[in-house]
């Protein structure tokens, strides 16, 4: 069987697993291999002494490369498996760990369906890094919508994009880089130097997928693509700008940015709309990825063939 045809099968099986089974329960997440990426980086983080800028920057490069090698290189070794069935099964399970559609919807709905303000803060606190203690209902709804918008790129479009081009190896490389950015990619005193490489790597790998996701959000909502141009040079994720336009809702990260000031404040109904648009973008882009892989299959091209 052609390698690219195997990848089409892996792609479809992994999506089926996500739709039917989803991610592991919160209580068992510590056993989930993808969680080990962040745990390993936290391990290195705790053992890195601060105060030497050059050393911090150097270790900030070395550690991500080590973690990338640990988690991504075995995905290339999978190509040496001679059994097509074993490769497809293992490839499907590993690829599924690099993305989540059902999880994105689950956390969004948990925040939307919270019974009171404290429950909503608890739910939203699980999906955003900002302090939710002082946020009101509208700001919490906004944070949830922003999370759904950003994760349309991080949790779906980008893993699909890199899988379509580079198979399981590409998807895992992205997942490692994106996870490390979430762990140390902050511009604060602790991570300014130590996390610079992780942050820059994530920016580079997200450059194309973020724009694809933003365009899909606008396309599926019937909004104009030109709405994004004025935000290209601002520090606001384009998917958040696109979701604000798509839902006609004001999205605000207090002290950082406000998008769509002329629109109405965020409500639970907007979260439902964001989830709907994110799922629609997923379906549309999944179809595009399959078409691309089929075209490559008939063209008889794959850069991964030499490894198999």
HUFEN-V646595 format. One record per backbone hydrogen bond with DSSP energy under -0.5 kcal/mol. NH is the residue of the N-H (numbers start at 1). CO is the residue of the C=O. Records with the same first field share a line. If there is no record, write none. Layout:
# HUFEN-V646595
NH = CO, CO
This chain:
# HUFEN-V646595
6 = 2
7 = 3
8 = 4
9 = 5
10 = 6
11 = 7
12 = 8
13 = 9
14 = 10
15 = 11
16 = 12
17 = 13
18 = 14
19 = 15
20 = 16
21 = 17
22 = 17
28 = 25
29 = 26
31 = 28
32 = 29
35 = 32
36 = 32, 33
37 = 33, 34
38 = 34
39 = 35
40 = 36
41 = 37
42 = 38
43 = 39
44 = 40
45 = 41
46 = 42
47 = 43
48 = 45
49 = 47
53 = 51
56 = 52
57 = 53
58 = 54
59 = 55
60 = 56
61 = 57, 58
62 = 58
63 = 59
65 = 61
66 = 62
67 = 63
68 = 64
69 = 65
70 = 66
71 = 67
72 = 68
73 = 68, 69
75 = 72
76 = 72, 73
77 = 73
78 = 74
79 = 76
80 = 77
81 = 78
84 = 82
87 = 83
88 = 84
89 = 85
90 = 86
91 = 87
92 = 88
93 = 89
94 = 90
95 = 91
96 = 92
97 = 93, 94
98 = 95
99 = 96
100 = 155
105 = 101
106 = 102
107 = 103
108 = 104
109 = 105
110 = 106
111 = 107
112 = 108
113 = 109
114 = 111
120 = 116
121 = 117
122 = 118
123 = 119
124 = 120
125 = 121
126 = 122, 123
127 = 124
128 = 124
132 = 130
135 = 132
140 = 136
141 = 137
142 = 138
143 = 139
144 = 140
145 = 141
146 = 142
147 = 143
148 = 144
149 = 145
150 = 146
151 = 147
152 = 148, 149
153 = 149, 150
154 = 150
155 = 151
156 = 151
157 = 152
158 = 153
160 = 156
161 = 157
162 = 158
163 = 159
164 = 160
165 = 161
166 = 162
167 = 163
169 = 166
170 = 166
171 = 167
172 = 168
173 = 169
174 = 170
175 = 171
176 = 172
177 = 173
178 = 174
179 = 175
180 = 176
181 = 177
182 = 178
183 = 179
184 = 180
185 = 180, 181
186 = 184
188 = 186
192 = 188
195 = 191
196 = 193
199 = 195
200 = 196
201 = 197
202 = 198
203 = 199
204 = 200
205 = 201
206 = 202
207 = 203, 204
209 = 205
210 = 206
211 = 207
212 = 208
213 = 209
214 = 210
215 = 211
216 = 212
217 = 213
218 = 214
219 = 215
220 = 216
221 = 217
222 = 218, 219
223 = 218
227 = 224
228 = 225
229 = 226
231 = 228
232 = 229
234 = 231
236 = 234
240 = 237
241 = 237
242 = 238
243 = 239
244 = 240
245 = 241
246 = 242
247 = 243
248 = 244
249 = 244
250 = 264
251 = 259
253 = 257
254 = 252
256 = 253
257 = 253
259 = 251
263 = 260
264 = 248
270 = 267
271 = 267
272 = 268
273 = 269
274 = 270
275 = 271
276 = 272
277 = 273
278 = 274
279 = 275
280 = 276
281 = 277
282 = 278
283 = 279
284 = 280
285 = 281
286 = 282
287 = 283
288 = 284
289 = 285
290 = 286
291 = 287
292 = 288
293 = 289
294 = 290
295 = 291
296 = 292
297 = 293
298 = 294
299 = 295
300 = 296, 297
301 = 296
305 = 302
307 = 304
308 = 304, 305
